[in-house]
């Protein structure tokens, strides 16, 4: 995804003069819009910020046009990189100036106690430098859109990448203000445009910028974090070796999940990409807390239940099946008591995912061959059904659908892990028995047919259970 939005404009700037006067008073014909770039380095070194910013703006606006992106030379891109280098000096100076402690100026009161320190205030050009850097980032960012030649030239023949990492590191270490945040956003967009659809630049950017990208991923500004996710996603998408190298970065996954929970698009793309890797889920799942585990289960369920191009490995589904079999009994403890942990909700979500996966041809045969999964689900169904008949509890059937009208009183029913659990059990049992004589016989021997027949009633606590029981279970189980 290329970023090409023009985040600033200056109506007084004119681009692409035909004729201009040089320092000797001679008229010089200009054959392209980048004729004035030769002065950029001098302007930045001399700290002529207003002239520098006007010229940079004209260049960044010119690079919004595809023809100009094709015409821009390596020399121009190199000059823009040198502007970053010269302007970054001001950031380094001001960072040092902010932390200077002049011990000779420490004040004490009459009793000899030290008074609060008042730092010496230096004059600085930090605001102007940040504005110039931001506009330079914007120009470089625009130059990369749809131009692999420019991506390679910037990465391989200029100091732009090194200086960008340096600047982003400095800005993330300082107290943020809006100018800094804007600069971070555009700088990260620039890195993003460098790697889009370019397998040559992707490993270079990762090797030089991985540390700062992971730092930006944790930035408090959501756009900065999302743009960082964009860069990481494109690199992992194009470089399987790098993808494998980051698979054990627990902190990165947790940060991605936190941003995805706030609707970060590229964080979600990156998570889906990681989940498609063989062995990734079994390796990372146990390292996460329950909140993050539940999010991954939701993501996996969404992928499996839709026409997503992402393919979840069969080994990941088998792993979740093993997890479910070991921990499924915890749902029975919620029969009457309030839920004190997220574990029952996790088990409920695992079952829902497995029920959906068992309906998919990619996973059905593997799950059907798991005899212990069939037995676990059958015994759970019998236990839950029996508990629901003992007295009024979280497993008891609710015959009137109107009983679940939206009200505070009924939110507990809807949010309880038992909601829909029996329906999911019937669904997975039906799918495990579909065209599988051995599993059909096993269900008969486990004496589940009477329970299933008893489930052929409306139950607001288990929506669609009547349909699921008749069409997913009773028909295949009694067909022979």
C-alpha positions in Angstrom: 0.0 0.0 0.0 1.6 3.2 -1.1 1.1 6.4 0.8 0.8 9.5 -1.4 -1.4 11.9 0.5 -0.2 15.5 0.5 -0.2 16.5 4.1 0.8 20.1 3.6 0.3 22.8 0.9 1.6 26.3 0.2 -0.4 28.3 -2.3 2.5 30.8 -2.7 4.9 28.1 -4.1 5.4 27.8 -7.8 6.9 24.7 -9.3 8.6 24.2 -12.7 9.8 27.6 -13.8 10.9 27.8 -17.4 13.5 30.5 -16.9 15.4 31.6 -13.8 18.3 33.9 -13.2 21.5 32.4 -11.7 24.0 34.1 -9.3 25.7 35.8 -12.2 22.5 37.4 -13.4 22.3 35.1 -16.4 19.1 33.5 -17.6 19.2 29.8 -17.2 16.6 27.5 -18.9 15.2 24.8 -16.5 14.2 21.5 -18.1 12.6 20.0 -15.0 11.0 20.8 -11.7 14.0 19.8 -9.6 16.3 22.6 -10.8 16.3 24.3 -7.4 17.3 21.2 -5.4 21.0 22.0 -5.8 20.5 24.7 -3.2 18.8 22.6 -0.6 22.0 21.4 1.2 23.4 24.9 1.4 20.1 26.3 2.8 19.9 23.6 5.5 23.5 24.1 6.5 23.0 27.8 6.7 19.8 27.3 8.6 17.7 29.4 6.2 14.7 27.5 7.3 12.0 29.5 5.5 13.6 29.3 2.1 14.4 25.6 2.7 10.9 24.8 3.6 9.4 26.5 0.6 11.8 24.7 -1.8 11.2 21.3 -0.1 7.4 21.9 -0.4 7.7 22.5 -4.1 9.7 19.3 -4.5 7.3 17.2 -2.4 4.3 18.5 -4.3 6.0 17.9 -7.7 6.7 14.3 -6.7 2.9 13.7 -6.3 2.9 13.5 -10.1 3.8 10.2 -11.7 5.8 11.8 -14.5 8.0 13.7 -12.1 8.6 10.5 -10.0 9.9 8.9 -13.2 12.2 11.8 -13.9 13.7 12.4 -10.5 17.4 11.5 -10.5 19.6 9.8 -7.9 21.4 13.1 -7.4 18.1 14.8 -6.3 17.3 11.9 -4.0 20.8 12.1 -2.6 20.5 15.8 -1.9 17.2 15.2 0.0 19.1 12.6 2.1 21.8 15.2 2.8 19.1 17.6 4.0 17.9 15.0 6.5 21.5 14.6 7.7 22.1 18.4 8.1 18.8 19.0 9.8 19.2 16.1 12.2 22.2 17.9 13.7 19.8 20.4 15.1 17.8 17.7 16.8 20.9 16.2 18.3 22.0 19.6 19.5 18.7 20.4 21.1 18.5 17.0 22.8 21.8 17.6 24.4 20.9 21.2 25.3 17.8 20.0 27.1 19.8 17.7 29.4 22.7 20.0 30.2 23.3 20.5 33.9 25.5 23.4 34.8 26.7 22.5 38.3 28.2 26.0 38.8 24.7 27.5 38.6 23.1 25.3 41.3 21.3 27.6 43.8 21.0 27.1 47.6 18.8 28.8 50.1 20.0 30.5 53.4 20.1 27.1 55.2 22.3 25.5 52.5 19.5 23.4 50.9 19.6 23.1 47.2 16.8 24.9 45.3 15.0 23.4 42.4 17.3 23.3 39.3 16.6 25.8 36.6 18.3 24.8 33.4 20.0 27.3 31.2 17.8 27.9 28.1 19.6 27.8 24.8 18.2 29.3 21.7 17.3 26.5 19.2 16.0 25.8 15.7 14.3 22.6 16.7 10.8 23.5 15.4 12.2 24.7 12.1 14.4 21.7 11.7 11.5 19.3 12.4 9.4 21.1 9.8 12.2 20.8 7.2 12.7 17.1 8.1 9.0 16.4 7.8 8.8 18.0 4.4 11.9 16.1 3.3 10.3 12.8 4.5 7.2 13.8 2.5 9.2 14.3 -0.7 11.1 11.0 -0.3 7.9 9.2 0.5 6.2 10.6 -2.6 9.1 9.7 -4.8 8.7 6.0 -4.0 5.1 5.5 -5.1 5.1 3.0 -7.9 8.8 3.5 -8.6 11.0 0.5 -7.7 13.9 2.3 -9.3 13.6 5.1 -6.7 13.1 2.7 -3.9 16.4 1.0 -4.7 18.3 4.2 -5.3 17.3 5.7 -2.0 18.0 2.5 -0.1 21.3 1.6 -1.8 22.8 4.9 -2.9 21.9 7.5 -0.3 22.1 7.9 3.5 18.4 8.4 3.7 17.6 5.2 5.6 20.3 5.6 8.2 19.4 9.2 8.8 15.7 8.3 9.0 16.4 5.7 11.7 18.5 8.2 13.5 15.9 11.0 13.4 13.0 8.6 14.4 15.1 7.4 17.3 15.7 10.9 18.5 12.1 12.0 18.2 10.8 8.9 20.1 13.2 9.6 22.9 11.9 13.1 23.4 8.7 14.4 24.9 6.2 14.3 22.1 4.5 17.4 20.7 2.3 17.6 17.6 5.2 18.6 15.3 7.2 15.5 16.4 4.2 13.3 15.9 3.6 14.5 12.4 7.3 14.0 11.6 7.1 10.5 13.0 4.0 9.7 10.9 5.5 10.9 7.6 8.9 9.4 8.4 7.3 6.0 9.0 5.2 6.3 5.9 8.4 6.9 4.0 9.9 3.7 5.3 6.6 2.0 4.3 6.8 3.2 0.7 10.4 2.0 0.5 9.4 -1.6 1.1 6.0 -1.9 -0.8 6.3 -4.7 -3.4 10.1 -4.6 -3.3 11.9 -7.7 -2.1 15.3 -6.1 -2.7 14.7 -3.2 -0.2 12.7 -5.1 2.4 15.6 -7.0 4.0 17.8 -3.9 3.9 15.2 -1.8 5.7 14.6 -4.6 8.3 18.3 -5.0 9.0 18.7 -1.2 9.5 15.4 -0.2 11.0 13.9 -3.2 12.9 14.7 -1.7 16.3 13.1 1.6 15.6 10.1 0.0 13.9 9.4 -2.1 17.0 9.8 1.0 19.1 7.3 2.9 16.8 4.9 0.0 17.1 4.5 0.8 20.8 4.1 4.6 20.2 1.1 6.2 21.9 0.0 7.8 18.6 -2.3 5.3 16.9 -1.3 6.5 13.4 2.4 6.1 14.1 1.8 2.6 15.4 -0.4 1.7 12.4 2.1 3.0 9.9 4.8 0.9 11.7 2.5 -2.1 11.4 2.3 -1.4 7.7 6.1 -1.5 7.3 6.4 -4.6 9.3 3.6 -6.4 7.5 5.0 -5.6 4.0 8.5 -6.8 5.1 7.2 -10.1 6.6 4.9 -10.7 3.6 7.8 -10.4 1.2 10.6 -12.0 3.3 9.8 -15.5 4.7 13.2 -15.7 6.4 12.6 -12.5 8.3 9.1 -13.7 9.2 10.6 -16.8 10.7 13.1 -14.8 12.7 10.4 -12.7 14.5 8.1 -15.6 15.2 9.2 -15.8 18.8 8.8 -12.0 19.5 6.2 -12.3 22.2 6.2 -8.5 22.9 5.7 -7.7 19.2 2.6 -10.0 19.0 1.1 -8.6 22.2 1.6 -5.0 20.9 0.0 -6.0 17.5 -2.9 -7.5 19.3 -3.4 -4.4 21.5 -3.5 -2.3 18.3 -5.7 -4.7 16.4 -8.2 -4.5 19.3 -8.3 -0.8 18.6 -9.1 -1.6 14.9 -5.6 -1.1 13.5 -5.9 -2.6 10.0 -2.3 -3.4 9.4 -1.8 -4.8 12.9 -4.6 -7.2 12.0 -3.0 -8.1 8.7 0.3 -8.8 10.4 -1.4 -11.1 13.0 -3.2 -13.0 10.3 0.1 -13.4 8.4 1.8 -14.8 11.5 -1.1 -17.1 12.3 -0.7 -18.6 8.8 2.8 -19.8 9.6 3.3 -23.5 10.4 4.0 -24.0 14.1 3.4 -20.3 15.1 0.2 -20.7 17.2 1.5 -23.7 19.3 4.7 -21.8 20.0 3.1 -18.5 21.0 -0.3 -19.4 22.4 0.8 -20.4 25.9 2.9 -17.3 26.3 0.0 -15.0 26.1 -2.5 -13.9 28.8 -6.2 -14.9 28.4 -7.3 -11.6 26.9 -4.8 -11.9 24.1 -5.6 -15.6 23.7 -9.3 -14.8 23.3 -8.4 -12.3 20.6 -6.4 -14.8 18.6 -9.2 -17.3 18.8 -11.6 -14.6 17.5 -9.2 -13.9 14.7 -8.7 -17.6 13.8 -12.5 -18.1 13.9 -13.0 -15.2 11.5 -10.4 -16.5 9.1 -11.8 -20.1 9.1 -15.5 -19.0 8.8 -15.0 -16.6 5.9 -13.6 -16.8 2.4 -10.2 -15.4 3.6 -7.2 -15.9 1.5 -5.2 -16.7 4.7 -4.8 -20.4 5.3 -4.6 -21.6 8.9 -2.4 -24.7 9.2 -4.0 -28.0 10.1 -1.5 -28.3 12.9 -2.9 -25.2 14.5 -6.4 -26.6 14.6 -5.1 -29.9 16.0 -3.3 -27.9 18.7 -6.5 -26.1 19.7 -8.3 -29.5 19.8 -5.7 -30.8 22.3 -6.1 -27.6 24.3 -9.8 -28.0 24.4 -9.8 -31.7 25.4 -7.5 -31.0 28.4 -9.4 -28.0 29.7 -13.0 -28.5 28.7 -14.1 -29.7 32.1 -13.8 -26.1 33.5 -17.0 -25.1 31.8 -18.9 -27.5 34.1 -17.7 -25.4 37.1 -19.7 -22.4 35.8 -23.0 -24.3 36.2 -24.2 -22.1 39.2 -21.3 -19.9 40.2 -20.2 -16.7 38.6 -17.3 -16.8 36.2 -14.1 -15.7 38.0 -11.6 -16.2 35.2 -11.5 -16.0 31.4 -10.6 -19.7 31.1 -14.2 -20.9 30.6 -14.7 -18.2 27.9 -11.5 -19.4 26.2 -12.8 -23.0 26.2 -16.1 -21.9 24.8 -14.4 -19.9 22.0 -12.1 -22.9 21.3 -15.2 -25.1 20.9 -16.9 -22.6 18.6 -13.8 -22.5 16.4 -13.5 -26.3 16.3 -17.1 -26.6 15.4 -16.6 -24.3 12.5 -13.4 -25.9 11.4 -15.0 -29.4 11.5 -17.4 -28.1 8.7 -14.4 -27.2 6.5 -13.0 -29.9 4.2 -9.5 -28.7 5.0 -9.8 -29.7 8.6 -12.7 -32.2 8.8 -10.9 -35.4 8.1 -8.2 -34.6 10.6 -10.7 -33.8 13.4 -12.9 -36.9 12.5 -9.9 -39.1 13.1 -9.5 -37.7 16.6 -11.5 -40.3 18.6 -10.8 -38.6 21.9 -12.3 -35.3 20.7 -15.5 -37.1 19.7 -15.7 -38.7 23.1 -14.9 -35.5 25.0 -17.7 -33.6 23.1 -20.2 -36.4 23.6 -19.6 -36.7 27.3 -19.6 -32.9 27.8 -23.0 -32.8 26.0 -24.4 -35.5 28.3 -23.0 -33.8 31.4 -24.3 -30.3 30.5 -27.7 -31.7 29.5 -28.0 -33.5 32.8 -26.9 -30.5 34.9 -29.4 -28.3 33.1 -32.3 -30.6 34.2 -31.3 -30.7 37.9 -32.5 -27.2 38.7 -32.4 -23.7 37.3 -28.8 -22.9 36.3 -26.6 -21.6 33.5 -27.2 -24.9 31.6 -31.0 -25.0 31.9 -33.0 -24.5 28.7 -34.9 -21.2 28.2 -38.1 -22.1 26.3 -39.2 -18.5 25.5 -37.0 -16.5 23.1 -38.6 -13.3 24.5 -36.7 -14.1 27.7 -33.6 -12.8 26.1 -34.8 -9.3 25.3 -32.1 -6.8 25.8 -32.0 -5.8 29.4 -29.5 -5.7 32.2 -31.0 -8.7 33.7 -30.3 -10.8 30.6 -26.8 -9.6 29.8 -25.4 -12.1 32.2 -27.0 -14.9 30.2 -25.7 -13.6 26.9 -22.2 -13.0 28.2 -21.9 -16.3 30.1 -19.5 -18.9 28.5 -22.4 -21.4 28.5 -24.3 -19.3 26.0 -24.4 -21.3 22.8 -22.1 -24.0 24.2 -24.5 -26.9 23.9 -25.4 -25.8 20.3 -21.6 -25.8 19.4 -21.3 -29.3 20.9 -24.2 -30.6 18.8 -22.7 -28.9 15.7 -19.2 -30.4 16.1 -20.6 -33.9 16.9 -22.7 -33.7 13.7 -19.7 -32.7 11.6 -17.5 -35.4 13.2 -20.2 -38.0 12.3 -20.8 -36.7 8.7 -20.1 -39.6 6.3 -18.1 -41.3 9.1 -19.7 -44.7 10.1 -17.2 -45.3 12.9 -18.0 -42.0 14.6 -21.7 -42.6 14.1 -21.5 -45.9 15.9 -19.4 -44.3 18.6 -22.1 -41.7 19.3 -24.7 -44.5 19.5 -22.6 -46.5 22.0 -22.0 -43.4 24.1 -25.8 -43.2 24.4 -26.0 -39.7 23.0 -29.0 -40.3 20.7 -31.6 -39.7 23.5 -29.8 -36.5 24.5 -29.8 -35.3 21.0 -33.5 -36.0 20.6 -34.1 -34.1 23.8 -32.3 -31.1 22.3 -34.9 -30.8 19.6 -36.6 -28.0 21.5 -36.3 -24.2 21.4 -33.7 -23.0 23.8 -32.9 -19.3 23.8 -29.7 -20.0 25.6 -28.6 -22.0 22.6 -29.8 -20.3 19.5 -30.4 -22.5 16.4 -29.9 -25.7 18.4 -33.2 -27.1 17.0 -31.9 -26.6 13.4 -28.4 -27.8 14.3 -29.6 -30.9 16.0 -32.0 -32.0 13.2 -29.7 -31.2 10.3 -26.2 -31.7 11.6 -26.7 -34.7 14.0 -29.9 -36.6 13.9 -30.0 -37.2 10.1 -26.4 -38.5 9.7 -26.5 -40.5 12.9 -29.7 -42.4 12.1 -29.1 -42.8 8.4 -27.7 -46.3 8.7 
